[in-house]
Amino acid sequence: MTIFGWDMSHYDAPGVGAAVTEGVSFLTHKAGGDKDDPEIGAWWAGVRGLDPARVLVGAYWVLYPGNPAGRADAFLARLDATCPGWRDRPFLLQVDCEKWNGDAGTVPGRADIRAFCARLVARMPRLRPVVYAPKWVYGDSLTGLGYPLWASSYVSAAGGFKALYPGDASSRWATYSGQTPAILQYSSSATIGGQSTSDANAYRGTLAELTALVAPGWREDMDLTPDNLKAIAGAVWGNDVDPSAGGYTASGALWTVLGRTGAISQTVAKSLDPEAIAQAVVAALPTERVDISPAELQEAILETLRKLVA
């Protein structure tokens, strides 16, 4: 199976139109790097409600040489300022590495790219950046990069993005710098969602596989089963919540963190900080008892606590 994507900027209207209906499964938008993109906020307002199980969203940063850690911090700060809630879902972090206006001085080297990506991973450990670094700029100089490549090799025609795709066996997918590209940008003249001159991309796999590649920390979340949920309840509460006599009884890790046994009244519960409790419970739980990620576990605990103090 092959899925399709669209990377956007202020050259496109911020709305995605009928792109998702047409079959676009991943969307990214420029955040900045050379200069801030003024439309990312409007774009985010339109896509943040999309179901992550149906569409993967993300953003890209134009990387210049020098100060890679500082540039990575600026990328995340820009996302925090313009895309509220982006940290709460699988998210594609795209690094845009190119030669601008024919100036070799704008091309970041392998060391800068690796340091930039490493900083992103250090701060967002559930995500894995993908590096847009075309062969026509880098050749084989990125061998050992350690991060997936996003190639570009354009077909000559213009038209609908699916009709333009050269195929899974196309030589445009050729290996370079020691790896086969994970994503191929195959046109900048595609029509997507009613917009022409769009950048069209392809991934040879399913949306779940792409999400696992770029947001490996969310793999457990997307596979959450009833058994996982039962394990969460057992590990957190110890036994069933009993709202009898105006109180709630339990004997699991939650009560251990609270330093309580027996019952807790709803009045007392409302005075507690659910997020702080959830973090403490996650730290207290033996990880072998719950086969999901700590972030997902914390969210499950928070949801339970919110109901408790409602």
DRENDO-1510 file (C-alpha; in Angstrom, 1 decimal, always signed):
<recs>
REC; n; res; u; v; w
REC; 1; MET; +0.0; +0.0; +0.0 .
REC; 2; THR; +1.2; +3.5; -0.8 .
REC; 3; ILE; -0.2; +6.7; +1.0 .
REC; 4; PHE; +0.1; +10.3; -0.1 .
REC; 5; GLY; +1.1; +13.5; +1.6 .
REC; 6; TRP; +1.2; +17.3; +1.1 .
REC; 7; ASP; +3.9; +19.6; +2.5 .
REC; 8; MET; +2.6; +23.2; +2.6 .
REC; 9; SER; +3.7; +26.7; +3.2 .
REC; 10; HIS; +2.4; +30.3; +2.7 .
REC; 11; TYR; +2.6; +29.7; -1.0 .
REC; 12; ASP; -0.5; +27.5; -0.5 .
REC; 13; ALA; -3.8; +28.7; +1.0 .
REC; 14; PRO; -3.9; +27.5; +4.7 .
REC; 15; GLY; -7.0; +25.4; +4.1 .
REC; 16; VAL; -6.5; +21.8; +2.9 .
REC; 17; GLY; -9.8; +21.8; +1.0 .
REC; 18; ALA; -10.8; +18.3; -0.1 .
REC; 19; ALA; -7.3; +16.9; +0.3 .
REC; 20; VAL; -8.2; +14.3; +2.9 .
REC; 21; THR; -11.3; +13.1; +1.0 .
REC; 22; GLU; -9.1; +12.8; -2.1 .
REC; 23; GLY; -6.8; +10.5; -0.2 .
REC; 24; VAL; -4.1; +12.6; +1.4 .
REC; 25; SER; -2.9; +10.8; +4.6 .
REC; 26; PHE; -0.2; +13.1; +5.9 .
REC; 27; LEU; +0.2; +16.9; +6.0 .
REC; 28; THR; +3.0; +19.1; +7.0 .
REC; 29; HIS; +3.4; +22.9; +7.0 .
REC; 30; LYS; +6.3; +25.2; +7.2 .
REC; 31; ALA; +6.9; +26.7; +10.6 .
REC; 32; GLY; +10.0; +28.8; +9.9 .
REC; 33; GLY; +13.8; +28.5; +10.0 .
REC; 34; ASP; +14.7; +31.1; +7.4 .
REC; 35; LYS; +11.8; +33.3; +8.5 .
REC; 36; ASP; +8.6; +32.5; +10.3 .
REC; 37; ASP; +5.7; +31.3; +8.1 .
REC; 38; PRO; +2.7; +33.6; +8.8 .
REC; 39; GLU; +0.1; +31.0; +7.9 .
REC; 40; ILE; +0.9; +28.1; +10.1 .
REC; 41; GLY; -1.5; +29.2; +12.8 .
REC; 42; ALA; -4.4; +29.4; +10.4 .
REC; 43; TRP; -3.4; +26.0; +8.9 .
REC; 44; TRP; -3.2; +24.4; +12.3 .
REC; 45; ALA; -6.7; +25.7; +13.3 .
REC; 46; GLY; -8.0; +23.8; +10.3 .
REC; 47; VAL; -6.2; +20.5; +10.7 .
REC; 48; ARG; -5.9; +20.0; +14.5 .
REC; 49; GLY; -9.3; +18.3; +14.6 .
REC; 50; LEU; -8.3; +15.7; +12.1 .
REC; 51; ASP; -8.3; +12.1; +13.5 .
REC; 52; PRO; -4.7; +11.0; +13.9 .
REC; 53; ALA; -5.8; +7.5; +12.9 .
REC; 54; ARG; -6.8; +8.9; +9.6 .
REC; 55; VAL; -4.3; +11.8; +9.0 .
REC; 56; LEU; -0.8; +12.4; +10.3 .
REC; 57; VAL; +0.0; +16.1; +10.7 .
REC; 58; GLY; +3.4; +17.8; +11.2 .
REC; 59; ALA; +5.6; +20.8; +10.4 .
REC; 60; TYR; +9.0; +21.5; +9.0 .
REC; 61; TRP; +11.9; +23.8; +9.8 .
REC; 62; VAL; +14.3; +25.2; +7.2 .
REC; 63; LEU; +17.7; +24.3; +8.7 .
REC; 64; TYR; +20.7; +26.6; +8.1 .
REC; 65; PRO; +24.3; +25.8; +9.2 .
REC; 66; GLY; +25.4; +26.6; +12.7 .
REC; 67; ASN; +23.8; +26.5; +16.2 .
REC; 68; PRO; +21.8; +23.3; +15.6 .
REC; 69; ALA; +20.6; +22.9; +19.2 .
REC; 70; GLY; +19.4; +26.5; +19.3 .
REC; 71; ARG; +17.6; +26.1; +16.0 .
REC; 72; ALA; +15.9; +23.0; +17.2 .
REC; 73; ASP; +14.7; +24.8; +20.3 .
REC; 74; ALA; +13.4; +27.6; +18.1 .
REC; 75; PHE; +11.5; +25.1; +16.0 .
REC; 76; LEU; +9.7; +23.7; +19.1 .
REC; 77; ALA; +9.1; +27.2; +20.5 .
REC; 78; ARG; +7.5; +28.2; +17.2 .
REC; 79; LEU; +5.2; +25.2; +17.3 .
REC; 80; ASP; +4.2; +25.9; +20.9 .
REC; 81; ALA; +3.3; +29.4; +19.9 .
REC; 82; THR; +1.3; +28.7; +16.8 .
REC; 83; CYS; +0.0; +25.1; +17.1 .
REC; 84; PRO; -1.5; +24.6; +20.6 .
REC; 85; GLY; -2.0; +20.9; +21.4 .
REC; 86; TRP; +0.6; +19.7; +18.9 .
REC; 87; ARG; +2.4; +17.8; +21.6 .
REC; 88; ASP; -0.7; +15.7; +22.4 .
REC; 89; ARG; -0.8; +13.6; +19.3 .
REC; 90; PRO; +1.6; +11.8; +16.9 .
REC; 91; PHE; +3.4; +14.6; +15.0 .
REC; 92; LEU; +5.8; +14.5; +12.0 .
REC; 93; LEU; +8.9; +16.7; +12.5 .
REC; 94; GLN; +10.3; +17.4; +9.1 .
REC; 95; VAL; +13.8; +19.0; +8.7 .
REC; 96; ASP; +14.2; +20.9; +5.5 .
REC; 97; CYS; +17.8; +20.9; +4.2 .
REC; 98; GLU; +18.5; +22.5; +0.9 .
REC; 99; LYS; +20.7; +24.9; -1.1 .
REC; 100; TRP; +19.0; +28.3; -1.3 .
REC; 101; ASN; +19.5; +30.7; -4.2 .
REC; 102; GLY; +22.5; +28.6; -5.3 .
REC; 103; ASP; +24.4; +29.5; -2.2 .
REC; 104; ALA; +26.4; +26.6; -0.8 .
REC; 105; GLY; +26.7; +28.5; +2.5 .
REC; 106; THR; +23.0; +27.7; +3.2 .
REC; 107; VAL; +23.5; +23.9; +3.1 .
REC; 108; PRO; +23.7; +22.4; +6.6 .
REC; 109; GLY; +26.3; +19.5; +6.8 .
REC; 110; ARG; +25.7; +16.1; +8.3 .
REC; 111; ALA; +27.0; +17.1; +11.7 .
REC; 112; ASP; +24.6; +20.0; +12.0 .
REC; 113; ILE; +21.6; +17.9; +10.8 .
REC; 114; ARG; +22.4; +15.1; +13.3 .
REC; 115; ALA; +22.8; +17.6; +16.1 .
REC; 116; PHE; +19.6; +19.3; +15.2 .
REC; 117; CYS; +17.7; +16.0; +15.1 .
REC; 118; ALA; +19.3; +14.8; +18.3 .
REC; 119; ARG; +18.1; +17.9; +20.1 .
REC; 120; LEU; +14.6; +17.4; +18.9 .
REC; 121; VAL; +14.6; +13.8; +20.1 .
REC; 122; ALA; +16.1; +14.8; +23.4 .
REC; 123; ARG; +13.2; +17.2; +24.0 .
REC; 124; MET; +10.5; +15.1; +22.2 .
REC; 125; PRO; +11.6; +11.5; +22.8 .
REC; 126; ARG; +8.4; +10.0; +21.4 .
REC; 127; LEU; +9.1; +11.5; +18.0 .
REC; 128; ARG; +11.7; +10.8; +15.3 .
REC; 129; PRO; +12.5; +13.5; +12.7 .
REC; 130; VAL; +12.6; +12.9; +9.0 .
REC; 131; VAL; +15.2; +14.8; +7.0 .
REC; 132; TYR; +14.3; +16.3; +3.6 .
REC; 133; ALA; +17.8; +16.3; +2.1 .
REC; 134; PRO; +17.6; +15.6; -1.7 .
REC; 135; LYS; +20.2; +13.6; -3.5 .
REC; 136; TRP; +20.7; +16.5; -5.9 .
REC; 137; VAL; +22.1; +18.6; -3.0 .
REC; 138; TYR; +23.8; +15.9; -0.9 .
REC; 139; GLY; +24.7; +13.0; -3.1 .
REC; 140; ASP; +26.0; +10.3; -0.8 .
REC; 141; SER; +27.5; +12.6; +1.9 .
REC; 142; LEU; +24.8; +11.8; +4.5 .
REC; 143; THR; +25.8; +8.1; +4.9 .
REC; 144; GLY; +25.4; +7.3; +8.6 .
REC; 145; LEU; +23.0; +10.1; +9.2 .
REC; 146; GLY; +20.8; +7.9; +11.5 .
REC; 147; TYR; +17.5; +9.5; +10.5 .
REC; 148; PRO; +15.1; +8.7; +7.7 .
REC; 149; LEU; +15.5; +10.6; +4.4 .
REC; 150; TRP; +12.8; +12.5; +2.5 .
REC; 151; ALA; +13.9; +12.6; -1.1 .
REC; 152; SER; +12.8; +14.8; -4.0 .
REC; 153; SER; +12.8; +13.8; -7.6 .
REC; 154; TYR; +10.1; +15.4; -9.8 .
REC; 155; VAL; +8.1; +14.1; -12.7 .
REC; 156; SER; +7.8; +16.5; -15.5 .
REC; 157; ALA; +4.0; +16.7; -15.8 .
REC; 158; ALA; +1.3; +18.6; -13.9 .
REC; 159; GLY; -2.1; +17.4; -12.7 .
REC; 160; GLY; -3.7; +15.4; -10.0 .
REC; 161; PHE; -1.4; +14.1; -7.3 .
REC; 162; LYS; -2.3; +10.4; -7.7 .
REC; 163; ALA; -2.1; +10.4; -11.4 .
REC; 164; LEU; +1.4; +12.0; -11.3 .
REC; 165; TYR; +2.8; +9.4; -8.9 .
REC; 166; PRO; +5.6; +7.5; -10.8 .
REC; 167; GLY; +5.0; +4.2; -8.9 .
REC; 168; ASP; +6.5; +2.2; -6.1 .
REC; 169; ALA; +9.1; +0.7; -8.4 .
REC; 170; SER; +10.3; +4.0; -9.9 .
REC; 171; SER; +14.0; +4.8; -10.0 .
REC; 172; ARG; +13.1; +8.0; -8.1 .
REC; 173; TRP; +13.1; +5.9; -5.0 .
REC; 174; ALA; +16.7; +4.9; -5.6 .
REC; 175; THR; +19.0; +4.5; -2.6 .
REC; 176; TYR; +21.5; +7.3; -1.7 .
REC; 177; SER; +23.6; +8.1; +1.3 .
REC; 178; GLY; +23.3; +4.5; +2.4 .
REC; 179; GLN; +19.6; +4.3; +2.7 .
REC; 180; THR; +16.4; +4.1; +0.7 .
REC; 181; PRO; +14.2; +7.2; +1.2 .
REC; 182; ALA; +11.3; +6.8; +3.5 .
REC; 183; ILE; +9.3; +9.5; +1.7 .
REC; 184; LEU; +9.5; +10.8; -1.9 .
REC; 185; GLN; +8.5; +14.2; -3.0 .
REC; 186; TYR; +7.7; +13.6; -6.7 .
REC; 187; SER; +6.1; +16.8; -7.8 .
REC; 188; SER; +5.7; +20.5; -7.1 .
REC; 189; SER; +3.1; +20.9; -9.8 .
REC; 190; ALA; +0.4; +18.6; -8.4 .
REC; 191; THR; -3.2; +19.6; -7.7 .
REC; 192; ILE; -4.3; +18.7; -4.2 .
REC; 193; GLY; -7.5; +19.9; -2.5 .
REC; 194; GLY; -8.2; +22.2; -5.4 .
REC; 195; GLN; -4.8; +23.9; -5.2 .
REC; 196; SER; -2.3; +23.6; -8.1 .
REC; 197; THR; +1.5; +23.9; -7.8 .
REC; 198; SER; +1.3; +21.7; -4.6 .
REC; 199; ASP; +4.1; +19.5; -3.3 .
REC; 200; ALA; +3.0; +15.9; -3.6 .
REC; 201; ASN; +4.7; +13.1; -1.6 .
REC; 202; ALA; +4.4; +9.4; -1.2 .
REC; 203; TYR; +5.2; +6.8; +1.5 .
REC; 204; ARG; +5.3; +3.1; +0.5 .
REC; 205; GLY; +3.4; +1.7; +3.4 .
REC; 206; THR; +0.3; +2.3; +5.7 .
REC; 207; LEU; -0.4; +5.3; +7.8 .
REC; 208; ALA; +0.1; +3.2; +10.9 .
REC; 209; GLU; +3.6; +2.3; +9.6 .
REC; 210; LEU; +4.5; +5.9; +8.9 .
REC; 211; THR; +3.3; +6.9; +12.3 .
REC; 212; ALA; +5.4; +4.2; +13.9 .
REC; 213; LEU; +8.4; +5.5; +12.0 .
REC; 214; VAL; +8.0; +9.2; +12.9 .
REC; 215; ALA; +6.3; +8.9; +16.2 .
REC; 216; PRO; +7.5; +5.6; +17.7 .
REC; 217; GLY; +6.3; +6.7; +21.2 .
REC; 218; TRP; +2.7; +6.5; +20.0 .
REC; 219; ARG; +2.8; +2.9; +18.7 .
REC; 220; GLU; +1.6; +1.6; +22.0 .
REC; 221; ASP; -1.2; +4.2; +22.2 .
REC; 222; MET; -2.6; +3.3; +18.8 .
REC; 223; ASP; -2.6; -0.4; +19.7 .
REC; 224; LEU; -4.3; +0.1; +23.1 .
REC; 225; THR; -6.4; -3.0; +23.9 .
REC; 226; PRO; -9.1; -3.8; +26.5 .
REC; 227; ASP; -6.5; -5.9; +28.3 .
REC; 228; ASN; -4.2; -2.8; +28.4 .
REC; 229; LEU; -7.1; -0.8; +29.9 .
REC; 230; LYS; -7.8; -3.5; +32.5 .
REC; 231; ALA; -4.2; -3.6; +33.4 .
REC; 232; ILE; -4.2; +0.2; +34.0 .
REC; 233; ALA; -7.3; +0.0; +36.2 .
REC; 234; GLY; -5.8; -2.8; +38.2 .
REC; 235; ALA; -2.4; -1.2; +38.7 .
REC; 236; VAL; -3.8; +2.2; +39.5 .
REC; 237; TRP; -6.8; +1.4; +41.6 .
REC; 238; GLY; -6.0; -2.1; +43.0 .
REC; 239; ASN; -9.7; -2.9; +43.1 .
REC; 240; ASP; -12.9; -1.4; +41.8 .
REC; 241; VAL; -13.8; +2.2; +42.7 .
REC; 242; ASP; -16.7; +2.2; +45.1 .
REC; 243; PRO; -18.6; +5.4; +45.4 .
REC; 244; SER; -20.6; +4.1; +48.4 .
REC; 245; ALA; -21.2; +6.4; +51.4 .
REC; 246; GLY; -19.9; +9.5; +49.5 .
REC; 247; GLY; -16.4; +8.1; +49.3 .
REC; 248; TYR; -14.1; +6.1; +46.9 .
REC; 249; THR; -12.1; +3.1; +48.0 .
REC; 250; ALA; -9.1; +1.6; +46.3 .
REC; 251; SER; -5.7; +0.0; +47.2 .
REC; 252; GLY; -3.5; +0.5; +44.2 .
REC; 253; ALA; -0.7; +2.8; +43.3 .
REC; 254; LEU; -2.9; +5.9; +43.4 .
REC; 255; TRP; -3.7; +5.4; +47.0 .
REC; 256; THR; +0.0; +4.7; +47.8 .
REC; 257; VAL; +1.0; +8.0; +46.2 .
REC; 258; LEU; -1.8; +9.8; +48.2 .
REC; 259; GLY; -0.5; +8.2; +51.4 .
REC; 260; ARG; -4.0; +6.9; +52.1 .
REC; 261; THR; -5.9; +3.7; +52.6 .
REC; 262; GLY; -9.6; +3.1; +52.7 .
REC; 263; ALA; -11.8; +5.9; +51.5 .
REC; 264; ILE; -11.3; +9.4; +50.2 .
REC; 265; SER; -14.1; +11.9; +50.1 .
REC; 266; GLN; -15.0; +13.7; +46.9 .
REC; 267; THR; -14.4; +17.0; +48.8 .
REC; 268; VAL; -10.8; +16.0; +49.5 .
REC; 269; ALA; -10.4; +14.7; +46.0 .
REC; 270; LYS; -11.4; +18.0; +44.5 .
REC; 271; SER; -8.6; +19.7; +46.4 .
REC; 272; LEU; -5.9; +17.6; +44.8 .
REC; 273; ASP; -3.8; +18.3; +41.7 .
REC; 274; PRO; -4.8; +15.6; +39.2 .
REC; 275; GLU; -1.8; +16.1; +36.9 .
REC; 276; ALA; +0.7; +16.0; +39.7 .
REC; 277; ILE; -0.9; +12.9; +41.1 .
REC; 278; ALA; -0.9; +11.2; +37.7 .
REC; 279; GLN; +2.8; +11.9; +37.3 .
REC; 280; ALA; +3.5; +10.5; +40.7 .
REC; 281; VAL; +1.4; +7.4; +40.0 .
REC; 282; VAL; +3.3; +6.7; +36.8 .
REC; 283; ALA; +6.6; +7.0; +38.7 .
REC; 284; ALA; +5.4; +4.6; +41.4 .
REC; 285; LEU; +4.0; +1.9; +39.1 .
REC; 286; PRO; +6.1; -1.1; +38.4 .
REC; 287; THR; +6.4; -0.8; +34.6 .
REC; 288; GLU; +6.2; -4.5; +34.0 .
REC; 289; ARG; +2.6; -4.5; +35.2 .
REC; 290; VAL; +1.4; -2.1; +32.5 .
REC; 291; ASP; +2.3; -2.7; +28.8 .
REC; 292; ILE; +1.8; +0.8; +27.5 .
REC; 293; SER; +3.8; +4.0; +27.4 .
REC; 294; PRO; +4.1; +6.2; +30.5 .
REC; 295; ALA; +2.5; +9.2; +28.7 .
REC; 296; GLU; -0.5; +7.1; +27.7 .
REC; 297; LEU; -0.8; +5.7; +31.2 .
REC; 298; GLN; -0.7; +9.2; +32.7 .
REC; 299; GLU; -3.5; +10.4; +30.4 .
REC; 300; ALA; -5.6; +7.4; +31.4 .
REC; 301; ILE; -5.0; +8.2; +35.0 .
REC; 302; LEU; -5.9; +11.9; +34.5 .
REC; 303; GLU; -9.1; +10.9; +32.8 .
REC; 304; THR; -10.0; +8.7; +35.7 .
REC; 305; LEU; -9.2; +11.4; +38.2 .
REC; 306; ARG; -11.2; +14.0; +36.3 .
REC; 307; LYS; -14.2; +11.8; +36.6 .
REC; 308; LEU; -13.5; +11.2; +40.3 .
REC; 309; VAL; -13.6; +15.0; +41.1 .
REC; 310; ALA; -16.4; +15.9; +38.7 .
</recs>
